[in-house]
């Protein structure tokens, strides 16, 4: 990985970390433990998450949440 790529990724991750709290993220990770216990590996779980997140975005749920937040001024 080139230095600039590393720095860009590092800055992006830091920015993302500042937008959500660590506790919430860790809580959600803990909810994935049954998948690991069932024998799914890291890539299986990433694929599962990608499909579910795509459904969330493509299904309109994200748009509804963003619209509601814009209306209420919530960030």
N, C-alpha and C positions, 0 to 999 in steps of 0.2 A: 504494500500500500504506500502510495506517495505521501510525503509529509503533509501537503496541502489537503489531500483527501482525508487523512487522519484528523487534521485540525477542523475541517468542515464537519466531519461526523461528530467529533467531540463537542463542538459548539452546538450542533443541532441537538444532541442528547442532553446537554446541559440546559438548553432552552426548554426542552420537553419536560425535564425533571422539575423545572421551576413552575410549570403550569399545573402539575398534579402533585398531590401529596404522596409521600412514600408509603404511608400506612395503607392507603386505599389500593395502591398497586400491589403491595405484598399480600393484602387480604385476598385480592383476586387471584394471585399466584397460588395461594394456599388452596383455593377452590379447584385448582387443576391437579392436585395431588392424586385424586382417584384415577385420573387418566394414566398417570405414571404407574400407579399400583396395578392398573389393568394391563400394563405391558406396552403402552404406547411410548414411542421414543420422542426425542426432542423435535425432530422434523415432522412427525405425525401431528404433534400438538401445534406447531407453527402452521402447518397446512390447515388444520381444523380452525384455528383462530383466523387465518386469512379468509377462509370461506365464510365464516360467521360474520366477520367484519364487513366483507363485501356485501353480504345479504343485508346487513344493517344500513350500509350506505345506499346500495341500489334499491332497497325496498322502501326507501323514503323516510325511515325513522330518523336518520341524521338530519334531514331537511326539516322535519317537524320540530326537532329539538332546537335547531339553530333559529328557526322562525320564532319559536316561543321565547327563547333567550333574548332575541332582538326586541321582541315586544315588551318583555318585562325588564330589560336592561341588565339581566343576569350575565355574568361572565364565567 
